[in-house]
Amino acid sequence: MEIKATDVAKLRQMTGAGMMDCKNALVEANGDFERATEIIREKGKLVAAKRADRDTTQGSVIALANDPRNRAILVCLGCETDFVAKNEDFVQLSKVIAHTALDNMPADLTALKALSVSGTTIEEALTAQTGKSGEKHAIPFYAKLESPFIATYIHMNNKVATIVGFSKTITPEAGKDIAMQITAMNPVSISKNDCPQSVIEKELEIYREQIRQEGKPEQMVEQIAKGKLNKFFKESTLEEQIYVKDGKISVAEYLKSIDPEVKVTGFFRFSLND
């Protein structure tokens, strides 16, 4: 049957699929718009299944806070190539996902994918976009944070971003400075007191092996390993790290200079390059 250009344009507006995909779907469906829409969705699922094992090493990481700055989310929409990541459809989808996450503050990634956007779920929107672009689309990371004050930072290439919470309100500039510190230095925890025990044990095991290979007496191994661990805390926990914008004081000392009572309550960082 003859398929009119206006019908193709209408289906394209409804589904966001390409012109030829819409025309072929209408031909296969004998002009039935409902069936043509199903065909396009089925194609998206087929493409998604074929590319399920692909890596999504490109994309966009978004850190977004509400106006009172007491709630924030960090979410990444990933794809396979930088070309697709710069596509307007991809950019718009990433923004929709981020704002939907902030509006709803879902408990986890599964709950985020189940949220509705424009009459479909986020998970279905990912599948549809995969079918449309021919590249896998996925959400490799999602986190939420609630605190009296939250700062955000997105590096200019949108490949790494951070959200960080504080126990009380500080200036936006100071909050951004701490968020930038986390983005640049990638601390494992706020302080040595909340450093995961699994991380501590892994570091100690590495140090013990290094010390033994250096031929040090066994009775000295544990003492030297603990010394190395203290150095690790200074380099890898936020409060003990050297504040990069100063180079002479720690982050804890910088925070104290802003407000002796303010504390970092939590943070999340994600990078597509790690």
C-alpha beads as a LAMMPS data file, in Angstrom:
LAMMPS data file: protein, C-alpha beads

274 atoms
273 bonds

1 atom types
1 bond types

-500.0 500.0 xlo xhi
-500.0 500.0 ylo yhi
-500.0 500.0 zlo zhi

Masses

1 110.0

Atoms # bond

1 1 1 0.000 0.000 0.000
2 1 1 1.054 3.596 -0.525
3 1 1 2.490 5.245 2.555
4 1 1 2.108 8.997 2.689
5 1 1 4.947 11.230 3.822
6 1 1 2.608 12.858 6.337
7 1 1 1.962 9.458 7.919
8 1 1 5.683 8.762 8.149
9 1 1 6.239 12.163 9.767
10 1 1 3.402 11.523 12.222
11 1 1 4.848 8.157 13.284
12 1 1 8.304 9.694 13.587
13 1 1 6.908 12.348 15.904
14 1 1 5.176 9.663 17.969
15 1 1 8.177 7.347 18.312
16 1 1 11.298 9.414 17.619
17 1 1 12.491 6.711 15.199
18 1 1 14.191 7.480 11.878
19 1 1 12.220 8.251 8.711
20 1 1 13.072 4.979 6.941
21 1 1 12.350 2.935 10.070
22 1 1 8.939 4.614 10.315
23 1 1 8.174 4.059 6.646
24 1 1 9.194 0.393 6.793
25 1 1 7.139 -0.131 9.941
26 1 1 4.065 1.394 8.323
27 1 1 4.505 -0.770 5.219
28 1 1 4.820 -3.893 7.378
29 1 1 1.779 -2.856 9.434
30 1 1 -0.301 -1.987 6.344
31 1 1 -0.708 1.551 7.602
32 1 1 -1.843 0.605 11.113
33 1 1 -0.196 3.168 13.418
34 1 1 -0.594 1.068 16.575
35 1 1 1.000 -1.977 14.982
36 1 1 3.724 0.188 13.393
37 1 1 4.566 1.591 16.835
38 1 1 4.845 -1.964 18.199
39 1 1 7.140 -2.926 15.321
40 1 1 9.446 -0.008 16.096
41 1 1 9.513 -0.940 19.794
42 1 1 10.244 -4.579 18.900
43 1 1 13.107 -3.447 16.700
44 1 1 14.489 -1.426 19.599
45 1 1 14.348 -4.474 21.865
46 1 1 16.076 -6.575 19.213
47 1 1 18.890 -4.065 18.805
48 1 1 19.200 -3.765 22.584
49 1 1 19.475 -7.548 22.932
50 1 1 22.153 -7.737 20.243
51 1 1 24.232 -5.014 21.914
52 1 1 23.665 -6.067 25.525
53 1 1 27.294 -7.120 25.948
54 1 1 28.734 -3.853 24.591
55 1 1 30.590 -1.459 26.902
56 1 1 29.145 2.003 27.505
57 1 1 32.390 3.896 28.048
58 1 1 31.054 7.206 26.710
59 1 1 28.108 9.297 27.811
60 1 1 27.185 12.006 30.284
61 1 1 27.459 12.249 34.071
62 1 1 25.012 14.702 35.647
63 1 1 25.000 16.119 39.184
64 1 1 21.771 17.935 39.979
65 1 1 20.444 19.580 43.169
66 1 1 17.073 21.121 44.019
67 1 1 16.718 24.868 44.704
68 1 1 16.992 24.602 48.534
69 1 1 20.133 22.531 47.903
70 1 1 19.150 19.875 50.440
71 1 1 18.563 17.066 47.925
72 1 1 20.692 15.980 44.983
73 1 1 21.242 13.124 42.575
74 1 1 24.186 11.865 40.563
75 1 1 23.361 9.831 37.467
76 1 1 25.214 8.651 34.384
77 1 1 23.683 7.856 31.010
78 1 1 26.146 5.792 29.043
79 1 1 26.534 4.926 25.360
80 1 1 29.217 3.399 23.154
81 1 1 30.707 6.390 21.311
82 1 1 31.343 10.068 21.945
83 1 1 29.530 10.838 18.674
84 1 1 26.234 9.539 20.081
85 1 1 26.903 11.171 23.470
86 1 1 26.912 14.561 21.721
87 1 1 23.673 13.840 19.831
88 1 1 20.770 16.099 20.837
89 1 1 18.465 13.140 21.519
90 1 1 21.040 11.680 23.910
91 1 1 21.580 15.005 25.664
92 1 1 17.839 15.524 26.116
93 1 1 17.304 11.981 27.413
94 1 1 20.094 12.406 29.970
95 1 1 18.482 15.628 31.213
96 1 1 15.038 14.013 31.434
97 1 1 16.444 11.100 33.433
98 1 1 18.320 13.439 35.798
99 1 1 15.334 15.707 36.477
100 1 1 13.007 12.717 36.902
101 1 1 15.439 11.235 39.415
102 1 1 15.651 14.503 41.361
103 1 1 11.869 14.948 41.389
104 1 1 11.267 11.405 42.674
105 1 1 14.469 10.494 44.563
106 1 1 14.065 6.753 43.828
107 1 1 15.658 4.341 46.284
108 1 1 17.982 2.686 43.788
109 1 1 18.777 2.144 40.116
110 1 1 16.006 -0.433 39.660
111 1 1 13.444 2.021 41.021
112 1 1 14.834 4.773 38.787
113 1 1 14.408 2.671 35.644
114 1 1 10.786 1.977 36.589
115 1 1 9.852 5.681 36.773
116 1 1 7.543 7.074 34.085
117 1 1 8.616 9.624 31.476
118 1 1 6.315 10.752 28.652
119 1 1 4.027 7.748 28.899
120 1 1 6.762 5.130 29.140
121 1 1 9.317 3.974 31.695
122 1 1 12.932 5.100 31.759
123 1 1 13.997 1.525 31.029
124 1 1 11.748 1.433 27.948
125 1 1 13.083 4.837 26.883
126 1 1 16.628 3.430 27.041
127 1 1 15.605 0.498 24.848
128 1 1 13.881 2.805 22.366
129 1 1 16.924 5.061 22.146
130 1 1 19.142 2.012 21.638
131 1 1 16.971 0.948 18.721
132 1 1 16.970 4.447 17.284
133 1 1 20.721 5.075 17.488
134 1 1 21.964 1.521 17.015
135 1 1 24.122 1.880 20.143
136 1 1 23.610 0.467 23.608
137 1 1 22.218 2.973 26.131
138 1 1 22.500 2.208 29.843
139 1 1 22.553 3.813 33.277
140 1 1 25.728 2.464 34.930
141 1 1 25.432 4.639 38.037
142 1 1 22.815 6.396 40.162
143 1 1 23.045 7.837 43.681
144 1 1 21.011 10.242 45.773
145 1 1 21.979 12.440 48.698
146 1 1 20.044 14.427 51.296
147 1 1 21.770 16.870 53.644
148 1 1 21.294 20.394 55.083
149 1 1 23.417 21.753 52.216
150 1 1 24.676 20.075 49.047
151 1 1 27.201 21.231 46.470
152 1 1 27.590 19.806 42.972
153 1 1 30.287 19.859 40.343
154 1 1 30.384 18.567 36.776
155 1 1 33.688 18.610 34.948
156 1 1 33.436 20.452 31.634
157 1 1 33.580 17.278 29.559
158 1 1 30.599 15.763 31.433
159 1 1 32.593 12.584 32.012
160 1 1 32.972 12.998 35.781
161 1 1 30.825 14.681 38.443
162 1 1 30.368 14.904 42.212
163 1 1 27.713 15.679 44.812
164 1 1 28.771 16.416 48.396
165 1 1 26.690 17.117 51.493
166 1 1 27.476 19.384 54.444
167 1 1 26.099 19.570 57.979
168 1 1 25.142 23.241 57.543
169 1 1 24.943 25.889 54.860
170 1 1 28.206 27.282 53.535
171 1 1 28.884 29.576 50.603
172 1 1 28.251 28.084 47.151
173 1 1 31.876 28.840 46.239
174 1 1 33.246 26.880 49.222
175 1 1 30.903 23.977 48.504
176 1 1 31.985 23.894 44.870
177 1 1 35.649 23.931 45.943
178 1 1 35.133 20.780 48.018
179 1 1 33.177 19.143 45.178
180 1 1 36.047 19.960 42.816
181 1 1 38.518 18.484 45.318
182 1 1 36.577 15.216 45.357
183 1 1 36.303 15.210 41.565
184 1 1 40.033 15.729 41.116
185 1 1 41.418 13.605 43.969
186 1 1 38.825 10.799 44.202
187 1 1 38.962 10.121 47.973
188 1 1 37.782 6.720 49.230
189 1 1 35.926 8.172 52.242
190 1 1 35.373 11.329 54.284
191 1 1 37.959 10.368 56.907
192 1 1 39.906 7.363 58.125
193 1 1 37.114 6.713 60.630
194 1 1 34.598 5.834 57.907
195 1 1 37.040 4.219 55.476
196 1 1 35.593 0.771 54.594
197 1 1 37.290 -2.039 56.481
198 1 1 37.613 -4.000 53.243
199 1 1 39.701 -1.169 51.765
200 1 1 41.903 -1.017 54.871
201 1 1 42.516 -4.770 54.874
202 1 1 43.336 -4.772 51.155
203 1 1 45.869 -1.957 51.585
204 1 1 47.480 -3.637 54.603
205 1 1 47.834 -6.916 52.726
206 1 1 49.551 -5.121 49.829
207 1 1 51.925 -3.332 52.216
208 1 1 52.758 -6.529 54.139
209 1 1 53.683 -8.307 50.908
210 1 1 55.825 -5.376 49.737
211 1 1 57.656 -5.219 53.072
212 1 1 58.342 -8.968 53.091
213 1 1 59.700 -8.784 49.541
214 1 1 62.060 -6.033 50.712
215 1 1 63.481 -8.515 53.199
216 1 1 62.409 -6.757 56.380
217 1 1 62.238 -8.868 59.581
218 1 1 58.802 -10.403 60.177
219 1 1 58.438 -8.682 63.574
220 1 1 58.672 -5.300 61.833
221 1 1 56.147 -6.014 59.071
222 1 1 53.010 -4.974 60.932
223 1 1 54.494 -1.757 62.316
224 1 1 55.784 -0.636 58.900
225 1 1 52.487 -1.591 57.241
226 1 1 50.536 0.577 59.692
227 1 1 52.872 3.470 58.914
228 1 1 52.154 3.063 55.221
229 1 1 48.431 2.915 56.004
230 1 1 48.615 6.296 57.737
231 1 1 50.179 7.711 54.575
232 1 1 47.352 6.161 52.575
233 1 1 44.788 7.911 54.795
234 1 1 46.496 11.269 54.208
235 1 1 46.443 10.773 50.457
236 1 1 43.090 9.039 50.039
237 1 1 40.598 10.311 52.639
238 1 1 38.945 13.659 51.986
239 1 1 39.574 15.439 55.299
240 1 1 43.264 14.483 55.421
241 1 1 44.037 15.220 51.764
242 1 1 46.005 18.346 50.936
243 1 1 43.549 20.997 49.770
244 1 1 44.525 21.313 46.107
245 1 1 43.638 25.002 45.734
246 1 1 46.055 25.902 48.544
247 1 1 48.680 23.165 48.595
248 1 1 49.675 23.778 52.218
249 1 1 46.657 22.904 54.361
250 1 1 44.401 19.867 54.583
251 1 1 40.766 19.836 53.512
252 1 1 39.787 19.577 57.189
253 1 1 41.780 22.732 57.950
254 1 1 40.185 24.518 55.007
255 1 1 36.695 23.601 56.218
256 1 1 37.566 24.781 59.719
257 1 1 38.640 28.141 58.303
258 1 1 35.204 28.498 56.679
259 1 1 33.196 27.410 59.702
260 1 1 34.589 25.443 62.682
261 1 1 31.279 23.569 63.007
262 1 1 30.732 22.452 59.411
263 1 1 31.319 18.811 58.497
264 1 1 31.061 16.810 55.290
265 1 1 28.140 14.407 55.721
266 1 1 28.616 12.322 52.585
267 1 1 29.569 12.391 48.927
268 1 1 29.278 10.499 45.659
269 1 1 31.580 10.731 42.670
270 1 1 31.369 8.950 39.332
271 1 1 33.667 8.990 36.348
272 1 1 33.241 7.309 32.985
273 1 1 37.025 7.135 32.732
274 1 1 37.745 5.192 35.928

Bonds

1 1 1 2
2 1 2 3
3 1 3 4
4 1 4 5
5 1 5 6
6 1 6 7
7 1 7 8
8 1 8 9
9 1 9 10
10 1 10 11
11 1 11 12
12 1 12 13
13 1 13 14
14 1 14 15
15 1 15 16
16 1 16 17
17 1 17 18
18 1 18 19
19 1 19 20
20 1 20 21
21 1 21 22
22 1 22 23
23 1 23 24
24 1 24 25
25 1 25 26
26 1 26 27
27 1 27 28
28 1 28 29
29 1 29 30
30 1 30 31
31 1 31 32
32 1 32 33
33 1 33 34
34 1 34 35
35 1 35 36
36 1 36 37
37 1 37 38
38 1 38 39
39 1 39 40
40 1 40 41
41 1 41 42
42 1 42 43
43 1 43 44
44 1 44 45
45 1 45 46
46 1 46 47
47 1 47 48
48 1 48 49
49 1 49 50
50 1 50 51
51 1 51 52
52 1 52 53
53 1 53 54
54 1 54 55
55 1 55 56
56 1 56 57
57 1 57 58
58 1 58 59
59 1 59 60
60 1 60 61
61 1 61 62
62 1 62 63
63 1 63 64
64 1 64 65
65 1 65 66
66 1 66 67
67 1 67 68
68 1 68 69
69 1 69 70
70 1 70 71
71 1 71 72
72 1 72 73
73 1 73 74
74 1 74 75
75 1 75 76
76 1 76 77
77 1 77 78
78 1 78 79
79 1 79 80
80 1 80 81
81 1 81 82
82 1 82 83
83 1 83 84
84 1 84 85
85 1 85 86
86 1 86 87
87 1 87 88
88 1 88 89
89 1 89 90
90 1 90 91
91 1 91 92
92 1 92 93
93 1 93 94
94 1 94 95
95 1 95 96
96 1 96 97
97 1 97 98
98 1 98 99
99 1 99 100
100 1 100 101
101 1 101 102
102 1 102 103
103 1 103 104
104 1 104 105
105 1 105 106
106 1 106 107
107 1 107 108
108 1 108 109
109 1 109 110
110 1 110 111
111 1 111 112
112 1 112 113
113 1 113 114
114 1 114 115
115 1 115 116
116 1 116 117
117 1 117 118
118 1 118 119
119 1 119 120
120 1 120 121
121 1 121 122
122 1 122 123
123 1 123 124
124 1 124 125
125 1 125 126
126 1 126 127
127 1 127 128
128 1 128 129
129 1 129 130
130 1 130 131
131 1 131 132
132 1 132 133
133 1 133 134
134 1 134 135
135 1 135 136
136 1 136 137
137 1 137 138
138 1 138 139
139 1 139 140
140 1 140 141
141 1 141 142
142 1 142 143
143 1 143 144
144 1 144 145
145 1 145 146
146 1 146 147
147 1 147 148
148 1 148 149
149 1 149 150
150 1 150 151
151 1 151 152
152 1 152 153
153 1 153 154
154 1 154 155
155 1 155 156
156 1 156 157
157 1 157 158
158 1 158 159
159 1 159 160
160 1 160 161
161 1 161 162
162 1 162 163
163 1 163 164
164 1 164 165
165 1 165 166
166 1 166 167
167 1 167 168
168 1 168 169
169 1 169 170
170 1 170 171
171 1 171 172
172 1 172 173
173 1 173 174
174 1 174 175
175 1 175 176
176 1 176 177
177 1 177 178
178 1 178 179
179 1 179 180
180 1 180 181
181 1 181 182
182 1 182 183
183 1 183 184
184 1 184 185
185 1 185 186
186 1 186 187
187 1 187 188
188 1 188 189
189 1 189 190
190 1 190 191
191 1 191 192
192 1 192 193
193 1 193 194
194 1 194 195
195 1 195 196
196 1 196 197
197 1 197 198
198 1 198 199
199 1 199 200
200 1 200 201
201 1 201 202
202 1 202 203
203 1 203 204
204 1 204 205
205 1 205 206
206 1 206 207
207 1 207 208
208 1 208 209
209 1 209 210
210 1 210 211
211 1 211 212
212 1 212 213
213 1 213 214
214 1 214 215
215 1 215 216
216 1 216 217
217 1 217 218
218 1 218 219
219 1 219 220
220 1 220 221
221 1 221 222
222 1 222 223
223 1 223 224
224 1 224 225
225 1 225 226
226 1 226 227
227 1 227 228
228 1 228 229
229 1 229 230
230 1 230 231
231 1 231 232
232 1 232 233
233 1 233 234
234 1 234 235
235 1 235 236
236 1 236 237
237 1 237 238
238 1 238 239
239 1 239 240
240 1 240 241
241 1 241 242
242 1 242 243
243 1 243 244
244 1 244 245
245 1 245 246
246 1 246 247
247 1 247 248
248 1 248 249
249 1 249 250
250 1 250 251
251 1 251 252
252 1 252 253
253 1 253 254
254 1 254 255
255 1 255 256
256 1 256 257
257 1 257 258
258 1 258 259
259 1 259 260
260 1 260 261
261 1 261 262
262 1 262 263
263 1 263 264
264 1 264 265
265 1 265 266
266 1 266 267
267 1 267 268
268 1 268 269
269 1 269 270
270 1 270 271
271 1 271 272
272 1 272 273
273 1 273 274
